[in-house]
């Protein structure tokens, strides 16, 4: 394993997931310059009716935005592990209480295009850090237009209406669900997911994202 890791580091030298500069030997995931300069999201946000609160590590701008776009659209699935470590630390720091760790699913069409589900990988990375299982609680049943194309909060809400359905309800009925997504903007997607989960018996829904837009 050590030889394999050494060989991979030789082929793909570790880089900061935000600025893409080579990491020094003592650095992990994020370079010291970015650690001191990234736009931290220090307040939890509530942008929806059907979940309790959302915690985010950063604001969705600058190098954070560029990093997430690479993760989603440029085959940087390896970013899931460092993002997972960041979110696991956020869970511990904020003392977020939950019973079930889950994620917002993407459609089968988008997963086929990308080759992976960025939200599922993110949740699995968090689960690995915290040694907790990830439970699939939702299916995406409608491939709606991208939320970024919607011009208003009302349009975003309508765009995701009835796009999800609950699965494996016996695993989260009466329990507190921690739902992971990559970015929160208006909160419409998380609110719709929260509505579906609560209608299926979830006790509460708290959300967690890598980043939040300044809204």
Order of alpha helices (4+ residues) and beta strands (2+ residues): alpha-alpha-beta-alpha-alpha-beta-alpha-alpha-beta-alpha-beta-beta-alpha-beta
